[in-house]
Each structure stands twice: as C-alpha cells, then as structure tokens.
Amino acid sequence: MAELNLRSQQWFGKTGKDGFIYRAWMKNQGFPHHEFTGKPVIGICNTWSEVTPCNAHFRELAESVKRGVWEAGGFPLEFPVMSLGETVIKPTAMLFRNLASMDVEESIRGNPFDGIVLMCGCDKTTPSLVMGAASVDLPTIVLSGGPMLAGQYRGRKIGTSDIWRFAEEFKTGALSQEEFIFAEACMARSAGHCAVMGTASTMASMVESLGITLPNNASIPAADSRRKVMAHLTGNRIVEMVKEDLTMSKILTREAFENCIMTNAAIGGSTNFVIHLLAIAGRIGVDLNLEDFDRLSAHIPFIANVQPSGEHFFEDLYYAGGLPAVMKELEKFLHLDALMASGLSMGQVIENAQCYDREIIATVDAPFKPNTGLVVLKGNLAENGAVLKPSAASEHLMQHTGRAVVFEDIDDMKARIDSPDLDVDETCVLVLKYVGPRGYPGMPETGNMILPKKLLEKGIHDMVRISDGRMSGTGFGTVVLHISPEAAIGGTLALVQNGDQITLDVANRSLHLHVSDEELAVRKQAWIPPNLGYDRGYVKLYISHVEQAHEGADFDFLKGKSGAAKLRESH
C-alpha cells in the first residue's frame, strides 16, 4: 500500500520535528510505529452521546467498525462531533444542524484522515454529518444506527407515531398520566432510533438510496446482531474505497439524488427529507430545487406499509427484504447505472433483491395507496413553495376551503388552542406563524398542531393545518409545512388574519389565500418585523445567515465544498 497517495502521510509520513510531533503523542495510546507508515487512516465520526438516546449504542458499534478497518489493512481513529438528540435538545435540534455540520467538516479537514465512516442515527445527526463530509469530499461511507424494536403495549405494537394518538387521548381525559408513564417504558425498549418511518428512518433510507452506504444498511434493527455485521463490513469497505479513490462526489450525482427522491416517495418518508436533501445537494454542488421533488415523486405510489403512512414498523421492512426490495419494485423508474459505495451500480445492488412479505412491500401496479409520499404546493400563500405528505393526510381534505384561525406564534397557539372560547370548527384552517428558520429560530416540529380539545371531544382527528415550520416524520395529518418565504421575513403568511378564506388544492398543487393583492399590500405596509431578540453567539449567526426552507435552510456561506486540503502547518 506504500504506492497509495495517502493524505494522512502529510502528517504521519513527515521526517524530523514535524513527524515526531504528529506521531509521538498518538503513540501514547499504544499504537506501534508501523501503523503510521502507509496504512489508510480511517476517521470514525461518532455521534454517541447519553443525551442522544437513539445513538446510545454507538460506542459498542464503533468497535465493530474498527475491527473491519483493521481486518482490511486500515488504521481506524475514532473522533466525536456534536451530537443532536432530537428528543432532548432545546429549542429544536434543527437549530444546530448547521453547527454540527461545521464541526464535522472542520474535524475531517483538520485531521489526518484518508477515508471517513459517518456513524449517525437520530434525525439531525445523519444530514449534519453528510453535509459536513460532503464539503470535504473524501471517500466516505455512512453507517446508520438502526431502528429500535417496536414497542409492546397492552397486547399491541406501538411506536413514536402513537405519541400523537396518546396525546389526543390524554387531552380528552381518556388516558391518565399514570398510563402515559406506563406507555413510555413500553415504547422505547431497545437501543436505536424511532421504530416507524419518522425522520430518522427516512434519513437512513435517504443515505442508502443515495448510494453512500452498503445495501440494507437502513432498516436492520439496532438490537439485531446483523447491525454489528453491517458495521464490520462498513469498516472493510471504507479501506477499499480509499484505495479506489471513491469520493463522495463520484457517488452523489444528479442521478443519485433523483433515485433518492423517488424512493422516498415510495416509502412515505418524512417531509423533513426535503429540507435535508436540498442542503446536502447544495454542499456537494448538485443543482436541486423544490420542483424536482414534486416532478419526481408525482408518479410514484406508496408501496412500503410502514407507519405513519402505513401500518407496520421499520424493522418489519427489513424482514420483508429491506430497502433493496423496495427499490427493486421501482426499477423501471430508477437510474440503474448510478454508482454506490459498495462499488456496484444501483442496478447490480437490486438485481437479486426479493420481497418476502407483500403485506409490507407492495408492487407499483398494486400499491397500498395511490397517493405519493410528497407534493409541493405553490400559490400566493407560498410563493417559493410548501410541502405536504399525501400518504399521511386525509383524502376528504385534499381539496378544501376554510376559514383561517390564526395563531401569531407558538406561545399564542399553546395559550388558546384548548380555550372553549376559540372560534373554530372542523372546517376551519389552523394557521401558525413565525415558526420558520428565522422566526422561531430553528424551524421546530410544531406544524402538526394537536387539534383543539373541543374538536377532539367531537371525534375530529384531522384538519388542514398550515405553518412555516416542520413536522416530525412520525406525525400525520393534512398538514402544510415549510411555507416559504416564512412569516419572519415578511412572507404572505405573516399577513393572514382570522376569517380569511384559504384553499388547499393538492391535485392542482395550489395553496391560495383569498385576499386581493391590494389588501395584501395594505397589510404589508402595516406589518412590523418581529424582534427576534438574539444579539450574540451562534443563534445570532444562524438568524443572519440561514436560508429559507425551499433552499434547504443551510447557511448561505456554506454552499459548495472547500475540499480536503489542510490549512497551514502549525509546527
């Protein structure tokens, strides 16, 4: 391997003082000298953290990766980066996605790595790691952590999507706090991320369908021994990728992104997929826009029967054949020559894939639902676009006109949503403002507002809901999200008033506010921009530089990649 032009030798191959400094302190960990003399150095980027429960098994999983790297003749070095625990961090993990991506980028560029294994699972750890690594563009492969096992509650399986159902029952008094606590222990009963097709499972599916993992990486349960085998094989493969100089940009082509969008539509993936894939495309330099998602998703039906759009759990998808079996059903749509991290083409990867359970994976000709997993809406209420997930929405609301019930911000919504005096019925459209990238800040998952208590008591379980925020991938309902431009920068959403009529027309991809241009101009003149109240630190940086949702909500100064060239010598 001495003939390899290894980046790490710019550190460990030096003679004299510089070589001494780079090697000597590393040797205090017990590494013998021959490890520094021409082996590919593999950085294992680990998002293990006790406040990221989805990734809490990563210390052990990393050891399997290391065994694979050693076996293949590489030199593994594990390093930590900022870990974003979706269920714990405040105000929202999305606020820190770009910060974590910067941590990843600079950690990779500044250290003696020839190839990278990204260990990620919880919602934002996957896109942030991929964004950061894409900006450096070394040979890179992703290892997902896998879903937790489905919960077991009172004789039935449960997952994160059931939280929304439990919450409705709790609000109406049908479920006690004691029962809620009992259900907590029943749901999260193993290591791993959410057991349904939430954002974490969607992100795992995203990186597999993009081609930057080994086949079947996405859905192996975290508790399954085959997840460790996948880790070991991933360690093997990254050493070979270094030898082949198989960098991210050679895999993340336009064709790979199109394959990914079509696969996401078929599995009913999270709407968060849009904002993260756009950000990754911006980093690697692929021209992708919101219209591409609608165009490529429109003809793809829902064929993966996984909650919240379906009935089953992400682990069930693995037992039924995994993502390769899903993509096999989409074969006539996909770019089969797209190169994948395995070194094979998409066509070769799925050539022998089989479905073992048609209750889990349907065919394109006989899908579970004809509705695709994603549509993009435009209109005077969303000039730059908004998104909706038809596979998780109510058919009777897909064409709907209703009276706006407006909440000026998240605090207003929490204060009034359950008031008996709230003037609302099931035909209304709930509107939530100022929860976009800048407005919150960080664009929280508040778009699928829990319905007013008095409507839940009537047996109403869905209404049209509109906001510039996001929705958890575990959520469901007829929810319009990511409205761009957002309210905080003066988008039309900021001008909506109680009583305005709004029409959602999914078939025609339209979201229209029935207010004249003249009246909107008058309202715009009277609009006062919000005082966001942050004058220092990272949040100030975020507000100053975050782009809008239709652009991926990345920082404007992080578009494109800076490459792997290290900065000046320090010695």
N, C-alpha and C positions, 0 to 999 in steps of 0.2 A: 504493500500500500504506500510505499515511500514515494511512488511516482505521482500520487494524488496531489493536486494543488490545494492543500487544505488551508482554509482561513485561520484555523487555530494555531498554525505554525508561525503566524505573525506574532504570536505571544510566546508559545512554548518552544519554538524552534530557534529562538534567538540565542546568541552567544554572549559571553561577558556579563556585565552587571544586569542588563535588562533581562536576559534569560534567567539569571539567578533569582531575580526578584519575582518574576512571573511563576517560576516553578517551586521555589523554596517553601513559601507559605502553603501552597497546595499540598506539599508533601507531608505537612503536619497531620494530614488526615489518613496517612498510611498508604498513599499511592506510590508504587515503585517507579523508578525513573523511566522504565520502558513504556509506561502509559503515555508519556509526553512526547514520544519520538515518532510520531507519524500516524497514530490512530485517529480516525474521525471522532471529534469530540461532539457528543450529543447533549444538548441542553434539554432538560426535562422541566418544562414550565408547569409548576404545580400550584393549583388554587385550593389546596387543602386549607381548611380553617374550621375551628369549632363554632364560628358564627356563620358558616355556610354549611348547614346540615346536609344539603344534597351532596356535598363533596367530602363529607367527613371520613370516607373510606379511602381517600386518595393517598395517604401515607403508605398504606399496605399495597395499593395498586401500583404505586410508583416503583416498588421493589420488583414487581413483575416486569415492568418496562426495562428496568436496569438489567435484569437477567437476560432479557432479549438482546439488549445492546451489547453486553459483554460477550454473549454467545456469538454474535455476528462480527466481533472484532472491533467494536467501538469502545469509547471511553465515556460513560454516562456521568453527567453532573447535574444534579437536581437544584433548582432555584425557585424561590417563592415570588409571587407577584400579588398585587392587591386582589383580594377575593371578595366577590359581591354576593352576599347572602340575601337573596330576594325576599325571604320571609322575615328578616330581622332588620336590615339596614333602613335607616330613615334619612330623608323623607321618601326616597324611592331609589332602587338600585340603578335605574336608568340615568339618574343624575350623574352617576360616577362611571358609567360605561366608557366614556371617552377618556377619563382619567386613568382607568385601568388599562386601556389600550395603549396609552402613552408609557405607562410603567412597563408593559410587555415589550413595546418597540425598543425603548432605550435599554432595557435589560438584555435583550438579544443583541442589539448592535454593539453595546459596550463590552461584551464578554466574548471569550474565545470559543465560540460555537461554530460547528460546521453544519449541523442539522438540528432540528427542533422537534420535540414531541410536546404538543399542547394538551394538557390534562384539564378538561372542563366538563361541567355538567349543569350546574344551576344556571338559570335563564341568561344572565348577562355575562357569565364567565366565558361562554362559547363565543359570542360575537366579539367581545372585547379582546380576547386572545387572538382570534383570527384577524381582526382589524390590525392589531399591533404587529403580528408576524407578517402580514401582507405588506406592510410598509417597509419591512426589511428585505423580504423575498429570498430567504434561504430555503433549502429543502426542508419541508415542514409537513408533519402528519398530525392529525388530531386523534386523541383517544377520549371518547366520552365516558362518563361515569356509569351510565345506565340507569334505568328507572327503578324505583323501589317496588317491592312486591305489592300487589293490590291489597288494600285493607280488607279486614274481615269484621263486619259489624252486624250483630243480631241476625246472623244467618245469611248475610249477603255481602258481596264485594262492594267496597267503596273506594273513592279516590278524591283528589282535590276538587273536582267539579261538584262533589256532593257538599262541599262547604257552602256553596251558594244556596243549595236546597235546604241545608240545615239552618242557614241564617234566616231564610224566609219563615221556617217553622218556629224558630226562636222568637222572631219579631211578633208573630201572631200568638205566641204562648203555647204552641203545640209541642215545643221542645224545651225542657228545662236546662238551666246552666249545668246542673249535675250530669245530665245526659250528654250535653255538649262535651264536657270534660271526658266522659267515658269514650265518646267517639274519637277524641283526639288520639288516645292510645291505640285505638283500633285501626286508624288510618295509616299513620307513618310507622310501620312495624319493621322496616329494614332500612339499610343504607340505600342511597340513591335519590334521584330527583322525582318529581311528580309522576304518578303512575299512569296518567292519562295523556292525551295529545295536547298538553299545555305547551307553553313556550319552550321549556327545557327539552321535551321530547321533539318538538318541532326543530329546535336548533341542532339536536343530534341528527335528525333526519336531513336537515339542511346541509351539514358538512359531509354526510355520506353521499347525498345525491350530487353535491358539488364535485365529489371525487377526491377529497382530501383526507379520507380515512380508508381503512381496509373494509371490504364488504362485510355487511351485517354488524358493523360497529354500533349502529344507533340503538337497537332495541334489546340487546342482551341484558337481562336484569342485573342490577349491581350485585345482588347476592348470589348469582349463578357463578359457579367456578369457571364457566366459559368466558366470563368477563376478564378474569386473570389471564386466561389463554390469549384472549384478544390483546391484552396489554403486552404480553410476552412477544407475540408476533409483530406488534407495532414497533417494539424495540428492535426486533430483527430487521424490519423493513426500512426504518429510517436510515440505518447504516448503508443499505443498498442504494437508497435514494441519494445519499451524499455521493457515492461512487458514480452514480448516473447523472449527477448534477440536475436532478429533477426538482426544480424550484417551484414555488407556488404559482408564479405567473405562467408557467407552462401547463398547469392544470386548470387554473381559474381563468378560462377563456370565456368569450361570449356564449359559446355553445354550452359550457358547463353551467352558467347562470340560467340559461333557458331550460336546461334539463331540471335544474333545481326548482324553478318556478312551477313547472308542470307537475312535478312530483308533489310539491306542497299542496297544490290544488286537489290532487287525488286523495291525500291523506287528511284533508280538512285541518291543515296546520294553523297555528296561531297567527292572528293579524300582525303580531309583533315581528313576524318573519319579514314583512315588507321593509320596515324601518332598518332592520339589521342587515338585510341583504344589500339594500341600497348603500349603506355605509361601507360594507366590505367591497362592493364594486368600485366605490369612489377611491378606496385605498389602493386597489390593485390596478386601477386605470381602465376599467371596462365601462363603457357608456351605457348606463341602465337608467330607465326612468319609470315613473308610475304607470304610464300607459302600457309598458311591456308586461306588467303583471296582469292587467286585465286581458290584454290580447292573448297571452299565452295560457291563461287559466280558463278562458271562456268555454273552450271545447272539451275540458277535462272534467269528468264527473267524479263524485265522491265514491271511492271504492275501498277505503280502509275503515272498517267498522269499529272505530276507537272513539271513546268519549273525548270531548263533549259533543261532537257532531254525531257520534255513533253510540254503541252500547258497551264495548269491551275496553280492555286496558292495553297499555303499550307492550307489556310483557307478552300478551296474547298474540300480538303482531309478530313477535319473534318466533313463537312456537308455530305460527302459521306459515312461516317462510321468510319473515323479515322484509326489510325494505327492498332487497333484490327481487323478491317475488312481486312486490307492488310495481316496481319499475319494469319488470317483465311484461306486466299487463299493459304498460304504456309504451311498449316497444315501438309501435308504429309512429309515435309522436316524437320520440327522443332522438337526440344526436348520438348515434351509437359509436361514432369514432372518437368521442371525447375521451381524452387520456385521464386516467385515475392514478391515485397514489400507489396502488398495487403494481403499477407498470402496465396494466392491461387497459383496454378500451372499455367504455361503458357496455358495448355490445358483448364483449368477451365475459365481463363480470356477470351479466344477467343471462347469458346464453343457456345455462343449465339450471337457472333458478326455478323452484317449484312452489306452488301453493299447496299447503296441506290442510287447509280449512277454509271452505268458501263462506262460512259464517263470518269470517274475519276479513278476508281479502276477496272482493268480488271481481268480476270482469268489467271491462269498459262497456261491453254490449249489454250487460245486465247489472248495472251499478246499484248500490244501496240507495243513493239519491242522485237524481239528475243534476241537482244544483252543484255548481263548482264550489271550491273552498274559499274563493276570494273574488270580490268585484271592486272596481274603482269607480267612485261617483264623482261627478263634477256638476257645477251649477253656480248660481250667484252666491250661494252659501258656502261654497268650497271651490273657489276659482282655480286653485292649484291641486285640488283633489282631496278625497277622503276615501276610507276603505270600509267594507262591510263583509261579514263572513256568512254567506247564504246558507251553507250547510249546517250552521248552528242557529239560524234565525227561524222565525215563524212565517209560514207561507202566506197567511192571511194579511200580514203586514208588509209584504214586499212591494205593494203599491198602496200607499196610504197618505192621506192628507189629514192633518190635525192641528189643533190649536197649541201654540207653544206655551209651556210652563217653564219659566226661566229661573235658573239659579245662577247668581252672579259670580260665585266662586264655590270652592269645596266647602267652606265653612257655612255659607248660606244654605247649601244643599243639606248638610248634616243637621242644621238647625230647624229646617222647615219640612223636610221630606215626609215626616210622620205626623205633622200637625193635622188635627182634624179640620182645621180651617183652610187647609191648602185647597185651592180651587182646581181640582184635577179629576179627570175620569179616564177610563181606559183608551179613549180615542185621542187623548192629548199626546203631544210630543214633548218629552222631557229634554231640556236643553241645559247643559252645564258649560260655563265659560271659564277661561283663564286656568286651564289645566294642561296647556301645551308645553312645548320645550322651554320657552322663556317664562310663561305665565305662572307656573307652579312654584319654582322651576323644576325641570326634570321630567315632565310629562308622565305623571303617575298612572297606574292602572285603576282609574276611577270611572271609566267610560260606561261600564255595565252597572249603572246605579241600581241599587236594590230598590224595588218599587215601593211606592207609598203604602204604609201599613193598611190604610183603609181599602186599597185596591186588592192587596193580598188577601184580606179578610173576605173579599167578594169572590175570591178564586181566580183573580187575574194574575198571570205569571209572566207576561211579556208585554212590552210597549216599545214603541220606537223611542230610542234614546240617542242623543246627538252631543258630541263634545269634541274638543281639540286634544283630548287625552287619549290614553291607550286602554286596553282591556287585557286582563290576564288571559293567557291562552287556555286556561281551564274554564273560563267563563263562556256564557252562551246568551243568546237572545238577539233581537233585531236592533243591533247597536251600531251606529255610525261613528267612526273613530278617525283620529288623525286629521281633523279638518285643517286645511292649510289654504291661506295664511291663518295663523292662530289669532285668538282674540287679543292677546297681549301686544301684538304689533299692529293692531287696527284692522284685522280681518273682519269680514261681514258678520261673523259670529258675534263679535263684540257689540253689534248694533241690534241684535234680536231683542224684541220686547215681548212681554206677556201678551198673549192674544194674537200674535202674528200667526198666519197660516203657513205651514211648511208641508211640502210634498216630497215624499220619498218614492222614487220610481226606479226600482232595481233593474227591471227589464230594459229601460232606456238609460240606465247608468246616470240618473239625474237626482240632484238634491236642490230643491228650489224654495227660496223664501219669497212669499207673495207680498212683497213690498216694492213700491216703484223705485226706480233709480233716483228720482228727485227726492223722495222721502229719505232714502238711504244717505244721500248727500247731506241733507239737513242734519240727520243723526250723527253723521261722521264729523260735522263741524262742531257739534256739542260734545263729542266724545273726549274724555280726559284719559290719557295713557296712565296705566297703573304705576304706582310707586312700588317697585319690586323689593326695595329695602335691603339690598345686599351691596356693600361698598368695599369689600375686601375678599381676599382668598380665592379659592377655587370656584366658588359659586359666582363670584363676580366675573371671573374668566369665562365660565360657562355661559352666562347670560350675554356677555359681549360677543361671543364667537359661535354659539350654536346655530346651526342651520335649521330650516324648517323641516317638518315631518316628511314632506314629499321629496326631500333631498337626503334623508337618512339621519337627520339630527346629529351629524358629526360636526366637529369644529371646522370652520372654513379654512384654517391654516394646516389641516392635516390631510387634505385631499392629495392623492398621488402618493408615491413612495419615495423615500430618501435612500433606499438601498442599504447594503451591508458594510459599506466602507467605514472603518472605525475612525474615531476622531484622533486628534494629536496624541503622541506618546506622552506619558506622564512622568517618565523617568529620564 
